[in-house]
Amino acid sequence: MSLQGGFEVDSEARMHEPPEIRLGGDVARAFAHYPPERAAHEIATHLRKFWEPRMRAAVVARVAQGDSRVDPLLAEAVRRYLAGDIDSGEIAEPSGG
């Protein structure tokens, strides 16, 4: 076990998780410092802006199936993404630094 972003993570178990579960959990932890409503909105925007369509489809399917490995904050973000609750202005902005 190791700490990642202040959370205890079983590195061995993570190696066997599907990519959308592993990456989705990482994103949820990265935004967990925000209040839950804002975090879900920010994650939904992140999914739309940065995730490849097949990865988005895979995480949407996991949430629809009720996969217990999906972080609850990520699941809420997926519901918001599907409802179109994203920051459209942020989507239009180029990324990078």
ABEGO torsion letter per residue (X at the ends): XBBBGGBBBBAAAAAABBAAAAAAAAAAAAAAABBAAAAAAAAAAAAAAABBAAAAAAAAAAAAAGBAABBAAAAAAAAAAAAGBBBAAAAABBBEX
